[in-house]
Amino acid sequence: MKSNNERVYKMSFASVYPHYITKLEKKGRTIAELNEVITWLTGYDENAIQQHIDNKTNFQDFFAQAQLHPNVSKITGVICGYRIEEIEDDLMRQVRYLDKLVDELARGKAMDKILRK
């Protein structure tokens, strides 16, 4: 399990971002909506998101520099077979928060609900 986590932490955000876009565009969602969700979660604006992509920042550094939204604990449920609120590793939980938000966007959930308003 630990080695799998390490693999995820070293993965660049830039390598995963296009997969998020593909998944969302197939479902009729936009890059702007994706960036809105990422901004809500991390505090990064579009320029900062683009810098992380350009710099090929890995997930470990991506989340280390983020200012997580105070309502992230409201992100619950199952993603990739794991219940988010039971993931003990902080960094893996943060990565799964992002996965969950992208998943909710792809499933057509309303933005207010995704952003836990």
C-alpha positions as CSV (number, residue, x, y, z in Angstrom):
1,M,0.0,0.0,0.0
2,K,2.8,2.4,0.9
3,S,4.6,2.0,-2.4
4,N,1.3,2.7,-4.3
5,N,0.9,5.9,-2.3
6,E,4.4,7.0,-3.1
7,R,3.8,6.4,-6.8
8,V,0.7,8.7,-6.6
9,Y,2.6,11.4,-4.7
10,K,5.4,11.5,-7.3
11,M,2.9,11.7,-10.2
12,S,2.7,15.1,-11.7
13,F,-0.5,17.1,-11.5
14,A,0.1,17.9,-15.2
15,S,0.0,14.2,-16.1
16,V,-3.5,13.8,-14.6
17,Y,-5.1,17.1,-15.5
18,P,-5.7,16.1,-19.2
19,H,-7.5,13.0,-18.0
20,Y,-9.8,15.1,-15.8
21,I,-10.5,17.3,-18.9
22,T,-11.3,14.3,-21.1
23,K,-13.6,12.7,-18.5
24,L,-15.5,16.0,-18.0
25,E,-15.8,17.1,-21.6
26,K,-17.3,13.7,-22.5
27,K,-20.0,14.5,-19.9
28,G,-20.6,18.0,-21.2
29,R,-18.7,19.8,-18.4
30,T,-16.0,22.5,-19.1
31,I,-12.4,23.2,-18.2
32,A,-13.7,26.4,-16.5
33,E,-15.8,24.2,-14.2
34,L,-12.9,21.9,-13.5
35,N,-10.7,24.9,-12.6
36,E,-13.5,26.3,-10.4
37,V,-13.5,23.0,-8.4
38,I,-9.7,22.9,-8.2
39,T,-9.7,26.5,-7.0
40,W,-12.3,25.8,-4.4
41,L,-10.3,22.8,-3.1
42,T,-6.8,24.2,-3.2
43,G,-7.1,28.0,-3.2
44,Y,-5.1,28.2,-6.5
45,D,-6.3,30.6,-9.1
46,E,-6.2,29.7,-12.8
47,N,-2.6,31.2,-13.2
48,A,-1.4,29.1,-10.3
49,I,-3.1,25.9,-11.7
50,Q,-1.4,26.6,-15.0
51,Q,2.0,27.1,-13.3
52,H,1.7,23.8,-11.6
53,I,0.9,22.2,-15.0
54,D,3.9,24.0,-16.7
55,N,6.2,23.1,-13.8
56,K,5.0,19.5,-13.7
57,T,4.5,19.8,-10.0
58,N,4.0,16.4,-8.3
59,F,0.9,15.8,-6.1
60,Q,3.0,16.0,-2.9
61,D,4.2,19.5,-3.7
62,F,0.9,20.5,-5.3
63,F,-1.0,19.8,-2.0
64,A,1.8,21.0,0.2
65,Q,1.5,24.5,-1.2
66,A,-2.3,24.5,-1.3
67,Q,-4.6,26.3,1.1
68,L,-7.4,23.7,1.5
69,H,-10.9,25.0,1.7
70,P,-12.3,24.9,5.3
71,N,-15.2,22.7,4.2
72,V,-13.1,19.8,2.8
73,S,-14.2,17.6,5.6
74,K,-17.7,17.7,4.0
75,I,-16.3,15.7,1.1
76,T,-17.3,12.2,2.0
77,G,-18.2,9.0,0.2
78,V,-16.3,6.3,-1.7
79,I,-13.8,6.9,-4.4
80,C,-11.6,4.2,-6.0
81,G,-13.0,1.7,-3.5
82,Y,-11.9,3.8,-0.4
83,R,-14.2,5.7,1.9
84,I,-12.6,9.2,1.9
85,E,-13.3,10.0,5.6
86,E,-11.5,6.8,6.6
87,I,-8.2,7.4,4.6
88,E,-5.6,8.0,7.3
89,D,-2.9,9.4,5.1
90,D,-3.5,13.2,4.8
91,L,-1.9,13.5,1.4
92,M,-3.8,10.5,-0.1
93,R,-7.0,11.9,1.4
94,Q,-6.4,15.2,-0.4
95,V,-5.7,13.5,-3.7
96,R,-8.9,11.6,-3.3
97,Y,-10.8,14.8,-2.4
98,L,-9.8,16.1,-5.9
99,D,-10.8,12.7,-7.5
100,K,-14.2,12.8,-5.8
101,L,-14.9,16.4,-6.8
102,V,-14.0,15.7,-10.5
103,D,-16.2,12.6,-10.3
104,E,-19.2,14.6,-8.9
105,L,-18.7,17.1,-11.7
106,A,-18.6,14.3,-14.3
107,R,-21.8,12.8,-12.9
108,G,-23.6,16.1,-13.4
109,K,-23.9,17.2,-9.8
110,A,-24.8,20.9,-9.3
111,M,-21.8,23.2,-8.7
112,D,-23.3,24.4,-5.4
113,K,-23.5,20.9,-4.1
114,I,-20.0,20.0,-5.3
115,L,-18.6,23.2,-3.6
116,R,-20.4,22.2,-0.4
117,K,-22.4,25.4,-0.2
